[in-house]
Amino acid sequence: MRLDDYRSSDNVEDERGEDFSGGNNGGGGGFNLISGLLGFVVGRFGIGGVIVLVIICFIFKINPLGFMGGGSSTQPAMAPHQVHSVRSAQQACQLNAASLFSCRVLASTEDTWGKIFADAGKKYKPTTLVFYSQRGRSGCGAAESAMGPFYCPADQRVYLDTDFYNELVNRFHASGDFAQAYVIAHEVGHHVQDLMGLSDQIREQQANVGKAAANALQVRMELQADCYAGVWAAHNRDRIEEGDVEEGMRAAQAIGDDTLEKAAGMRPVPESFTHGTSAERMRWLKRGIDSGDPAVCDTFHHDIDS
């Protein structure tokens, strides 16, 4: 994806270099490691959750199918915290090539969604991208790089360890800059949902239904975020290069719940899915790319499998 001449966003903070190895890693009072980790399995980009879940189950001898999915969607968010940025936005973006690309993608989402909101007579409030390394802290609690990028509605920030891009290539064979851009655009999609009030509505519904139904609602949230990522891409067609869309499709295929559970040595259990199957994630990403219209991303009133 050609973004070499694009501006870098100023909505960037940097936790890299802070010490989160001890003390309270949460965003508010005491933070229980196990419950905190489980709370992050859901609502992320999708790659890290299953892997972390299997590790937790192995260490604590827990049956993964007993709690897989639905956790964070029904838990109240922690109190927002003040990020102590160790670098200015410009310094953070210039730290390395992955950071610079991420900042340019974020800027592109700001311009894209700013125009879409303006055309609808609304004002877009950009999210902030927070870089961290290995461990960090968010308004939703501890951040662990093994769990993948995520959006925290409590402080309306996207959290990213850019080492995750290496995971895309080495572990999931989803290489390419467009796959990396998809990661950020998906999390920004969650921010759009938050601005629209949809996140609160779904969390309220999830709190009043069983685990399987709550997971099904979360799947629709994630697929809509995939579609919104596609909408962003459609509005930047002039910067998409040959092979970019295929990179995005490979990434979407690699992070489907069914594919991840199989890769983790687990039998896929549809009731446990929180992000959608590989086929569903590819379908909704492509729907956004093909149309460029956020209106086609209404996963809550359409059959997600068609």
KAZI-V48288 format. One record per residue. SS is DSSP state (~ for helix, > for strand, _ for the rest). PHI is phi in radians with two decimals (none if undefined). BURIAL is # if it has 16 or more other ideal C-beta (glycine too) atoms within 10 Angstrom, else .. Layout:
ss->[SS:SS]
phi->[PHI:PHI]
burial->[BURIAL:BURIAL]
This chain:
ss->[_:_:_:_:_:_:_:_:_:_:_:>:>:>:_:_:_:_:_:_:_:_:_:_:_:_:_:_:_:_:_:_:~:~:~:~:~:~:~:_:_:_:_:>:_:_:_:~:~:~:~:~:~:~:~:~:~:~:~:~:_:_:_:~:~:~:_:_:_:_:~:~:~:~:_:_:_:_:_:_:_:_:_:_:_:_:_:_:~:~:~:~:~:_:_:_:~:~:~:~:~:~:~:~:~:~:~:~:~:~:~:~:~:~:~:~:~:~:~:_:_:_:_:_:_:_:_:>:>:>:>:_:_:_:>:>:>:>:_:_:>:>:>:>:~:~:~:_:_:>:>:>:_:_:_:_:>:>:>:>:_:_:_:~:~:~:~:~:~:~:_:_:_:_:_:_:~:~:~:~:~:~:~:~:~:~:~:~:~:~:~:~:~:~:~:_:_:~:~:~:~:~:~:~:~:~:_:_:_:_:~:~:~:~:~:~:~:~:~:~:~:~:~:~:~:~:~:~:~:~:~:~:~:~:_:_:~:~:~:_:_:_:_:~:~:~:~:~:~:~:~:~:~:~:_:_:~:~:~:~:~:~:~:_:_:_:_:_:_:~:~:~:_:_:_:_:_:~:~:~:~:~:~:~:~:~:~:~:~:~:~:_:_:~:~:~:~:_:_:_:_:_:_:_:_:_]
phi->[none:-1.56:-2.23:-1.03:-1.79:-1.50:-1.17:-1.73:-1.23:-1.62:-1.57:-2.36:-2.25:-2.41:-1.70:-1.11:1.86:-1.39:-1.71:-2.00:-1.32:-2.48:1.28:-1.55:-1.63:-1.48:-1.61:-2.58:-0.56:-1.10:-2.24:-1.37:-1.01:-1.14:-1.13:-1.15:-1.09:-1.10:-1.12:-1.62:-1.12:-1.73:1.44:-1.83:-1.05:2.14:-1.39:-1.34:-1.00:-1.12:-1.11:-1.09:-1.05:-1.10:-1.08:-1.06:-1.09:-1.15:-1.17:-1.78:0.93:-1.94:-1.32:-1.10:-1.28:-1.34:-2.35:-1.12:1.54:1.48:-1.11:-1.25:-1.19:-1.92:-1.60:-1.15:-1.23:-1.32:-1.15:-1.02:-2.10:-1.59:-1.25:-1.67:-1.38:-1.40:-2.43:-1.23:-1.01:-1.11:-1.14:-1.10:-1.21:-1.58:-1.08:-2.79:-1.11:-1.13:-1.16:-1.09:-1.09:-1.07:-1.15:-1.26:-1.09:-1.04:-1.05:-1.11:-1.16:-1.08:-1.18:-1.15:-1.26:-1.07:-1.26:-1.06:-1.14:-1.08:-1.10:-1.65:1.36:-2.18:-1.93:-1.55:-1.77:-1.10:-1.41:-1.98:-1.63:-1.94:-1.46:-2.53:-2.28:1.20:-2.29:-2.66:-2.43:-2.27:-1.19:-1.82:2.08:-1.20:-2.02:-2.23:-1.06:-1.13:-1.64:1.54:-1.12:-2.71:-1.91:-1.90:-1.19:-1.12:-2.12:0.96:-2.17:-1.76:-1.94:-2.52:-1.76:-1.15:-1.08:-1.04:-1.06:-1.17:-1.10:-0.99:-1.36:-1.38:-1.67:-1.98:0.95:-2.04:-1.51:1.91:-1.22:-1.20:-1.09:-1.16:-1.12:-1.04:-0.99:-1.23:-1.08:-1.13:-1.17:-1.12:-1.03:-1.15:-1.15:-1.04:-1.02:-1.12:-1.11:-1.42:1.46:-1.22:-1.02:-1.11:-1.07:-1.23:-1.08:-1.14:-1.14:-1.12:-1.22:-1.99:-2.30:-1.28:-1.07:-1.10:-1.19:-1.13:-1.10:-1.09:-1.17:-1.14:-1.00:-1.15:-1.09:-1.19:-1.16:-1.15:-1.11:-1.08:-1.11:-1.11:-1.08:-1.14:-1.06:-1.01:-1.08:-1.09:-1.39:-2.23:-1.02:-1.18:-1.91:-1.45:-1.84:-1.02:1.63:-1.11:-1.07:-1.09:-1.06:-1.13:-1.16:-1.13:-1.13:-1.11:-1.15:-1.24:-1.89:-1.15:-1.00:-1.14:-1.16:-1.17:-1.18:-1.10:-1.13:-1.53:1.36:-1.93:-1.39:-1.00:-2.12:-0.91:-1.15:-1.60:-1.09:-2.21:-2.19:1.84:-1.27:-1.02:-1.08:-1.19:-1.16:-1.11:-1.08:-1.37:-1.09:-1.15:-1.07:-1.16:-1.13:-1.19:-1.75:1.22:-2.03:-1.02:-1.12:-1.40:-1.64:-1.34:-1.29:-1.54:-2.21:-2.33:-1.20:-1.23:-1.76:-2.37]
burial->[#:.:#:.:.:#:.:#:#:.:#:#:#:#:#:#:.:#:.:#:.:.:.:.:#:#:#:.:.:.:#:.:.:.:.:#:#:#:#:#:#:#:#:#:#:#:#:#:#:#:#:#:#:#:.:#:#:.:.:.:.:.:.:#:.:.:#:#:#:#:#:#:#:#:#:.:#:#:.:#:#:.:#:.:#:.:#:.:#:.:.:#:#:.:#:.:.:#:#:#:#:#:#:#:#:#:#:#:#:#:#:#:#:.:.:#:#:.:.:.:.:.:.:#:.:#:#:#:#:#:#:#:#:.:#:#:#:#:#:#:#:#:#:#:#:#:#:#:#:#:#:#:#:#:#:#:#:#:#:#:#:#:.:#:#:.:#:#:.:.:.:#:.:#:.:#:#:#:#:#:#:#:#:#:#:#:#:#:#:#:#:#:#:#:#:.:.:.:#:.:.:#:#:.:.:#:.:.:.:.:#:.:.:#:#:#:#:#:#:#:#:#:#:#:#:#:#:#:#:#:#:#:#:#:#:#:.:.:#:#:.:.:.:#:#:.:#:#:#:#:#:#:#:#:#:#:#:#:#:#:#:.:.:.:.:#:.:.:#:.:.:#:#:#:#:#:#:#:.:#:#:#:#:#:#:#:#:#:#:.:.:#:.:#:.:#:#:.:#:.:.:.:.:#:.:.]
